[in-house]
Every structure is written in structure tokens, then in C-alpha cells.
Amino acid sequence: MRDRNCAFDLAMKECLGERGWLTRPEDKAAHARDWLDRYGEVPLGIARPASTAEVSAIVRLCAEHGISIVPQGGNTSLNGGSVAISPASVILSMARMNRIHTIDAADFTATVEAGVVLAHLHEKLTAHNLAFPLHLGAEGSAQIGGLIGTNAGGSHAMRYGMMQDLVLGLEVVLADGTVWDGSRALIKDNAGYQLRRLFCGSEGTLGIVTKAVLRLFPAPVARATALLALPDPDAALRIGALLRASTGEFLTAVEFFNEPGLSLLLKHVPHISRPLETPGPVYLLVEIATSIPEIELPDILDRALSAAFETGDVLDGTIATSEAQRAALWRIREELPEGQRLEGRQIKHDVSVPVARLAAFVAEASAGSERVLAGVRVNPFGHLGDGNVHFNLSPPEGCTDFEEREMQLSQAVYEAAVRHGGSIAAEHGLGQAKVELADRFRSTTERSLMRQLKSTLDPHGIMNPGKVV
Ligand SMILES: Cc1cc2nc3c(=O)[nH]c(=O)nc-3n(C[C@H](O)[C@H](O)[C@H](O)COP(=O)(O)OP(=O)(O)OC[C@H]3O[C@@H](n4cnc5c(N)ncnc54)[C@H](O)[C@@H]3O)c2cc1C
């Protein structure tokens, strides 16, 4: 075994050089654990390819030596997908493949390597008056390959869709090292099965994304953003529906959170103050945007919301009057996961339900959790516009067996989601955390189809094993 690992080590060094193959304990430790520090074995080494040809060579070597490959982007995913389940693994860091090849203003496309960080792409596009409309709290670290791996959604998915809707073409290294070049910049491309979609959300279990052609949009020139305090979750649904009807295609985000989430944020995260005089129990952050300068967005938002103030569905609210105020409102929403994390032990769920069922789901999942563990603290927040709820649980004071209840608590939450026609995995993927539970909630046909796909594309099971299926 030792000799085999030595031979592999030498071959990797030869293939990638000093910069491309890291085996010092401190280098391995920097990539070994996931963002929440819940999962991850120390791998044999960190491979840092600089080109598609190097990715292909790594995959061939790993296949030859029976070593597993775990692709890693920004390592911000929340279910342990980007770290190894066994030490006989290589972490394939895409950080050096971070070139933006082209930004095509005529085609509204960008061709980028998989290691490009999302915030970096946003910055580059600003100079071209173009936008890539995927936004999430981790955008300063998350990479295009990782976002494709989890099929990320974020706060603007209600208007622009998820990553799979924003990817026009892909280049992927398959499990035998073959390179599939499907990097076409086409909106209409139906010459067979939608292969690119297969890799969106596959979490590195079917192949390694090396390049992507992304769909761009005109950059918004104006936005109107409001934070509202509401009496109850049903009011949030009514306002969501009202905004949809009265602001039409301008509506880009309807985000929700509750008083417990805001309290954790105020307790743990510095430089955030209570945004409204009247506390919610429920809050909505809403945004409309346009790329047409003549459109008076604040008037449109004001008119839409005045009806809601009159009916009592809004208790208090503010509309941002500057970019700094807008950023401060968004910071509240984006730091909610950090407030929850800093509170300590937590159990996270990322589910989706049809939008109209969101309030009923939250009530039912809260009651189900309470039945499993009396006094459990519930902090739901997320993307009301597309029905995505991040349903977080913290232990009651003095609780010693919180972790032991995880399976029962998660079962209660997922059963409520499924009862309401929802999914147990909305935008964070399954990683290693949810594989077993996902299998329980799959139909036999679905389970069998997924296993067939996996064994066809990765017959030796070296691509990110222990994740998804
Ligand atoms: C504060 C915070 C807020 C977040 N908010 C959101 C949100 O609003 N919406 C949302 O969708 N997610 C959100 N996330 C989750 C996370 O940011 C996303 O899952 C993101 O897509 C992960 O990107 P990454 O580059 O960090 O990927 P990683 O964590 O490195 O990897 C994710 C998965 O993709 C695979 N992978 C990585 N690179 C490749 C590649 N090149 N080819 C094939 N597979 C690959 C990995 O093996 C892994 O399975 C949030 C996370 C944090 C910490």
C-alpha cells in the first residue's frame, strides 16, 4: 500500500510539478475540512492543475492507481460535497484555472475557466455593462465549477433561474480522462440529450467541469430595494404575490427571514443594527431592478407596497435611498447564515416547496421539530420568491443530546417538505450529509436511474465517491 502511494506521489509530482502537487501537512489541512468543519478526511495530496490537459492527466493517473478524486472550488458548500470521505483521495483544487477567456457583448456570453471566483466575474463584467445574475452570500469565494457542481440558486433565481439555466455550454473531463468539449454558446441546442444539464448539480460525481460558457444580461442601471416588517408568514406570501402581479418582470428578489434570525445576527455579527423601529415577527427584503434608465423604480415599488400598508400586511418598512443603504439591507440577509453559525451547534436543512405552501411548511416543520425535541429553536430564512427555505435548528439551553436527535429532526423537516410537494434539497446539493436520507425519499425508479447514470459515467467509482448516490 505504502509503495503504491509512493509511486502515485512520484507520478503526480512528475505530471504537475512543485506548484501543482502539494503534500505538506499544512497544505492538506487547508483543504481537508468543509466550510462548516463537519466533514473531511486528510487526502493524499492537493492537485492544482493549470489546464484542462493537466486535469485529464490527473484523472488518468488516479484511475490507474484506484485513487478517488474530489473536485474542490471555493469549498463553501454546506453538505460536505467538496471534501474526501477516505484518505485514499486527491483533492483537485481548481483555484489555478481562473482565467476569463472571453466576454462577448454581441452574444451576451462569457467563456470562463471553472476556477473563476463569482465576485471576480461580477467585477469584470461591470466594465462591459453586462451582468451574470447569480448572487449569493459566498460569492467572494465560490467558483464557477463549484456553482455548477451544486447547481447554485441564490437570491435572483426567481427571475433568472438556477446555474443550469445560466450555463450554455461546458467542457468536462470524464472519469477515464477523456475531454468532452461541449462549450457551445447557444441558447437553442437540441442535438440530442441535454448533456450539460446532467453535470449541473452532479457535485463532481460524473466529471470535472473545466470550462463553461455562461449566459449574460444587460447590467441593471437602477434598483429599488425595501425591507419590510410583517405580522405573520401568510402576509409575506400575500405581499410576494402582490409584488409579482404589480411589478412584473422588474421583480428580482423576495427574501424572507424571521425575528429569531435577526436576533442571532445582532448578537453575533458586528456592525449590524436593528433596521426597523417596529420588529417583525417576519421580514421581507424585496428588490426590483431594470436596465432601462428612464424607468422610475422607487415609484413603482412605492405604489405596489402602499396597498399592503393599507391592509395591515406591512407593520413597518424602509426603501433604500442610496447604494450604501441598499448594501446594508442586503448585508442583513446575507449574514444570516453567519449569525446562525456563530450561535454554535446547529442542524441545517435546505428545502424547497411550492411558493404558496411556504408558510404552511414552516409551521408544520416547526411543530414536527418541537415534537422531537421540546424547546428546539427554529430559524427559517431564504428565498420566498422561489419557495426555498433554509430551515435551521439550534438546541434548547442545556440540551446534551442535540446531535443524537439529528436524524429524527431532519426526518420531521423533510417529511413536512415532501407532504407539501417539496424537495429535500433545493440549492445546496446532497454532498455526503444527505445521501442516505435522499435515498429514502427517492422512488425506486429514480434511485435506479441515478445509479445507472453514475455507473455508466464512472464505472470504477473514483469521481467524488460517497456523494449524491
Ligand atoms: C454564507 C454562504 C451563503 C450561501 N448562500 C447560498 C445561496 O444563496 N445559494 C446557493 O445555491 N448556495 C449558497 N451557498 C452554498 C455554496 O456557496 C454553493 O453551494 C456554491 O455553489 C459552492 O461553490 P464552491 O466553489 O465553494 O464549491 P465547493 O464547495 O468547492 O464544491 C461544491 C461541489 O461541487 C463540486 N465541484 C467543485 N468544483 C467542481 C468542478 N470544477 N467540476 C465538478 N464539480 C466541482 C465539489 O466536488 C462539490 O461537490 C452559501 C454558502 C455560504 C457559506
The ligand as an SDF file (V2000), in Angstrom:
LIG
                    3D

 53 58  0  0  0  0  0  0  0  0999 V2000
  -22.5130   32.2270    3.5570 C   0  0  0  0  0  0  0  0  0  0  0  0
  -22.9750   31.2780    2.4960 C   0  0  0  0  0  0  0  0  0  0  0  0
  -24.1020   31.5920    1.7430 C   0  0  0  0  0  0  0  0  0  0  0  0
  -24.5310   30.7210    0.7390 C   0  0  0  0  0  0  0  0  0  0  0  0
  -25.6340   31.0640    0.0100 N   0  0  0  0  0  0  0  0  0  0  0  0
  -26.0270   30.2620   -0.9920 C   0  0  0  0  0  0  0  0  0  0  0  0
  -27.1680   30.6140   -1.8020 C   0  0  0  0  0  0  0  0  0  0  0  0
  -27.8350   31.6160   -1.5780 O   0  0  0  0  0  0  0  0  0  0  0  0
  -27.4820   29.7890   -2.8120 N   0  0  0  0  0  0  0  0  0  0  0  0
  -26.7750   28.6490   -3.0870 C   0  0  0  0  0  0  0  0  0  0  0  0
  -27.1100   27.9590   -4.0460 O   0  0  0  0  0  0  0  0  0  0  0  0
  -25.7280   28.2760   -2.3170 N   0  0  0  0  0  0  0  0  0  0  0  0
  -25.3360   29.0460   -1.2890 C   0  0  0  0  0  0  0  0  0  0  0  0
  -24.2780   28.6750   -0.5170 N   0  0  0  0  0  0  0  0  0  0  0  0
  -23.5920   27.3870   -0.7550 C   0  0  0  0  0  0  0  0  0  0  0  0
  -22.3400   27.4870   -1.6550 C   0  0  0  0  0  0  0  0  0  0  0  0
  -21.8440   28.7630   -1.7500 O   0  0  0  0  0  0  0  0  0  0  0  0
  -22.6980   26.9650   -3.0220 C   0  0  0  0  0  0  0  0  0  0  0  0
  -23.0160   25.6100   -2.8910 O   0  0  0  0  0  0  0  0  0  0  0  0
  -21.6000   27.1080   -4.1010 C   0  0  0  0  0  0  0  0  0  0  0  0
  -22.1300   26.6270   -5.3090 O   0  0  0  0  0  0  0  0  0  0  0  0
  -20.3460   26.3350   -3.7910 C   0  0  0  0  0  0  0  0  0  0  0  0
  -19.3120   26.7780   -4.6460 O   0  0  0  0  0  0  0  0  0  0  0  0
  -17.7990   26.4060   -4.3080 P   0  0  0  0  0  0  0  0  0  0  0  0
  -16.9250   26.9040   -5.4080 O   0  0  0  0  0  0  0  0  0  0  0  0
  -17.4630   26.8360   -2.9440 O   0  0  0  0  0  0  0  0  0  0  0  0
  -17.8860   24.8210   -4.4190 O   0  0  0  0  0  0  0  0  0  0  0  0
  -17.2840   23.7010   -3.4780 P   0  0  0  0  0  0  0  0  0  0  0  0
  -17.8500   23.8120   -2.1190 O   0  0  0  0  0  0  0  0  0  0  0  0
  -15.8170   23.6850   -3.5700 O   0  0  0  0  0  0  0  0  0  0  0  0
  -17.8700   22.4110   -4.2140 O   0  0  0  0  0  0  0  0  0  0  0  0
  -19.2420   22.1630   -4.3140 C   0  0  0  0  0  0  0  0  0  0  0  0
  -19.4840   20.8550   -5.0560 C   0  0  0  0  0  0  0  0  0  0  0  0
  -19.1150   20.9910   -6.4190 O   0  0  0  0  0  0  0  0  0  0  0  0
  -18.0540   20.0790   -6.7560 C   0  0  0  0  0  0  0  0  0  0  0  0
  -17.1400   20.8120   -7.6390 N   0  0  0  0  0  0  0  0  0  0  0  0
  -16.3610   21.8780   -7.3460 C   0  0  0  0  0  0  0  0  0  0  0  0
  -15.7040   22.2730   -8.4440 N   0  0  0  0  0  0  0  0  0  0  0  0
  -16.0520   21.4350   -9.4450 C   0  0  0  0  0  0  0  0  0  0  0  0
  -15.6950   21.3090  -10.8110 C   0  0  0  0  0  0  0  0  0  0  0  0
  -14.8420   22.1450  -11.3930 N   0  0  0  0  0  0  0  0  0  0  0  0
  -16.2650   20.3150  -11.5340 N   0  0  0  0  0  0  0  0  0  0  0  0
  -17.1600   19.4610  -10.9800 C   0  0  0  0  0  0  0  0  0  0  0  0
  -17.5280   19.5230   -9.6850 N   0  0  0  0  0  0  0  0  0  0  0  0
  -16.9870   20.5110   -8.9290 C   0  0  0  0  0  0  0  0  0  0  0  0
  -17.4370   19.6720   -5.4360 C   0  0  0  0  0  0  0  0  0  0  0  0
  -16.8410   18.3980   -5.5170 O   0  0  0  0  0  0  0  0  0  0  0  0
  -18.6320   19.6990   -4.5270 C   0  0  0  0  0  0  0  0  0  0  0  0
  -19.3560   18.5100   -4.6450 O   0  0  0  0  0  0  0  0  0  0  0  0
  -23.8330   29.5100    0.5090 C   0  0  0  0  0  0  0  0  0  0  0  0
  -22.7000   29.1920    1.2720 C   0  0  0  0  0  0  0  0  0  0  0  0
  -22.2780   30.0560    2.2560 C   0  0  0  0  0  0  0  0  0  0  0  0
  -21.0580   29.6910    3.0450 C   0  0  0  0  0  0  0  0  0  0  0  0
  1  2  1  0
  2  3  1  0
  2 52  2  0
  3  4  2  0
  4  5  1  0
  4 50  1  0
  5  6  2  0
  6  7  1  0
  6 13  1  0
  7  8  2  0
  7  9  1  0
  9 10  1  0
 10 11  2  0
 10 12  1  0
 12 13  2  0
 13 14  1  0
 14 15  1  0
 14 50  1  0
 15 16  1  0
 16 17  1  0
 16 18  1  0
 18 19  1  0
 18 20  1  0
 20 21  1  0
 20 22  1  0
 22 23  1  0
 23 24  1  0
 24 25  2  0
 24 26  1  0
 24 27  1  0
 27 28  1  0
 28 29  2  0
 28 30  1  0
 28 31  1  0
 31 32  1  0
 32 33  1  0
 33 34  1  0
 33 48  1  0
 34 35  1  0
 35 36  1  0
 35 46  1  0
 36 37  1  0
 36 45  1  0
 37 38  2  0
 38 39  1  0
 39 40  1  0
 39 45  2  0
 40 41  1  0
 40 42  2  0
 42 43  1  0
 43 44  2  0
 44 45  1  0
 46 47  1  0
 46 48  1  0
 48 49  1  0
 50 51  2  0
 51 52  1  0
 52 53  1  0
M  END
$$$$
